[in-house]
Amino acid sequence: MTTLTKTEDTPAPTGPGAFLSVRDLRVRFSTEDGIVNAVDGLSFDVERGKTLGIVGESGSGKSVTNLTILGLHNSKTAAVDGEIYLDGKELVGSSEKDLEKIRGNKAAMIFQDPLTALSPYYTVGRQIAEPYRKHTGASKKEAKARAIEMLDKVGIPQPATRFNDYPHQFSGGMRQRAMIAMALICDPDLLIADEPTTALDVTVQAQILDLLKDLQQEFGSAIVFITHDLGVIANMADDLLVMYAGRAVERGSVREVLHTPKHPYTWGLLSSMPRLGGDINEALTPIPGSPPSLLNPPSGCAFHPRCAFKDQVSDGRCSGDRPTLPSGRAAACHLTAEQKQTIFIDQIKPRLG
């Protein structure tokens, strides 16, 4: 597992309400082709009882960020710098033993691929009950009863019978629900959900989202919710962080970002979504080009090779200077506030309806 390295001159967490604080996080992987800069200077806070949504294309660094919080990277290939505070405890330099006490108990993660995350050699019920026994000291009987209760909560039919089944006997959607049951079994203070409803139909998806909300209301949990589905984020998150090429490019409340986006990349994400009640014959507006290689990311603004508005910024700043992301409601873009407002009103808002 990864040992985090503390960086100098990194600001301490701000705001007494921050349960999770990440400061200047940088994650690099050594490969045969070179160094992959998967996360590059990321900072954010999540308060108790609040949900932070993180969106972005595949490869933007969303999942890498959250695996890093729990120290789940291979220390032989991953170099991690920055500061991570969980409930005031600094995780930088924490031992594997200390991190094991946190994982599955104080902080838990719903992984994106349940078939990979679940062991094929043990029953689903045993795998769900194991962290409950480890962190609470419960007996096998108590842990089994709790696991069956959680299987029922996430919508698994005949939970007492399915407790003894193996992962290959579950459908893809049922495996995902089992993963959610495993993550929730110890009522974690921080829940990291990495595309938790991807394999589920809309009815079960709504049930799972309601379950997460109920957990949050009951225990005041902080949630980091990763998804490609902006519709889910609109109903689930309080705040939103938009990532591109390992960096945060826009931040704000979910309403602010979705209704008045300020970054060209966010404009592109929203413009490429189908609209309920929109013209079915109207073509979507995809973002041109492809995400950059993190082995050799572009200089300046990482989005500038795909940006339709870079010519409105003088002196080639988009390709030469990396824009910063100030605290609070902000976007990392060289366009002026007036330019952003004009572009949004004249070109983007008509597309969004």
Residue, then its C-alpha position, 0 to 999 in steps of 0.5 A: m500500500t502507499t505511504l503518503t509523503k508530506t509536502e512543504d508549504t501546503p496549507a492546512p485544512t480550512g473551515p471547522g466543518a471539513f471532515l475530509s480535507v485534501r490539500d495539493l494532492r499529487v499522484r504519479f505512477s512509474t511505467e515503462d513509458g515514463i511517469v504518469n501524472a494521474v493527479d496534479g495538485l488537487s485540493f477539496d473539502v467535504e463536510r459531515g452530512k454533505t456530498l461532494g460529486i466528482v465528475g469528468e471523463s475517464g482518465s481524469g483522475k477521479s478514481v485515483t484520487n479516492l483510492t489514494i485517500l484510503g492508501l490503496h495504491n501500490s507503493k512500488t509504482a505510485a508516488v503520492d505527495g500532499e496532505i489528507y486529513l480525515d476528521g482532523k487526523e493526518l493520514v500522511g505517513s500513516s502506517e498500514k496498520d492505522l489505515e486498516k483500522i480506518r478502511g471499512n470502518k471510519a471510511a469505506m469505498i464502493f468500488q466500480d467493478p464488483l467482479t474484481a473487488l469480490s473474491p471468487y473463493y468466498t461466499v458473498g455473505r462471508q465477505i460482507a460479514e468479515p469487516y463487521r467482525k473485524h471492526t466491531g468484534a461481533s460473533k459469527k452469528e451477529a455478523k451473519a445477521r447484520a450481513i443478511e440485514m444489509l443484503d435485504k436493505v440493498g434489495i437482494p431477494q431472499p437474503a438469508t439464502r443468497f448469503n451463502d452464494y458465491p459472486h459468480q452466482f450473482s448477476g452484475g447488478m446484484r454484485q454491485r448491490a452486495m458491494i454497497a452492502m459491504a461498504l455500509i455494514c459498519d456505518p462509515d463516517l466517510l463513504i466513497a462511492d465510485e460509480p455505485t449505480t452503473a450496473l443497476d436499472v433505474t428503479v434499483q438505482a433510485q433505491i440505492l441513492d435513497l439508501l445512501k441519503d438515509l445513511q447520511q441523514e442518520f449518521g451525518s456521513a460525508i460522501v464523495f460520489i464519483t459518476h459520469d451521470l450528471g443527472v445522478i449528481a444533480n439529485m445526489a450532491d451538494d457540491l461539485l468538482v469537475m476534473y480534467a487531466g488530473r486537475a480540478v477545473e471548476r468547483g461550486s455548489v451543484r446548482e451553481v455548476l450545473h446551471t451557470p457553468k464557467h469552464p469550457y470543459t463543463w460547458g462541453l460536458l453539459s452540451s453533450m448530454p441528451r435533454l428530457g423534453g428536447d428535440i429528438n432530432e437535434a444533434l448532441t454537441p460532443i467535445p472535440g478531440s480526446p483527453p490528453s496523455l497523462l504521460n505528457p500533458p499539454s502545457g498551460c491549460a490542459f484543456h486548451p487543445r480541445c477548447a473552442f474559445k482559446d483564441q479569445v485569450s490574448d498572448g497565447r496564455c492558454s498554452g503557456d500559463r496554467p490557470t489556477l483554481p481559487s477557493g470557493r466558487a471558481a473555474a480555472c480558466h483564462l477567459t475573463a468573467e465578462q467573456k465567460q458570461t457572454i459566451f454562456i448566455d449567447q452560445i451555451k445556455p441556448r443548447l442547454g434549454 
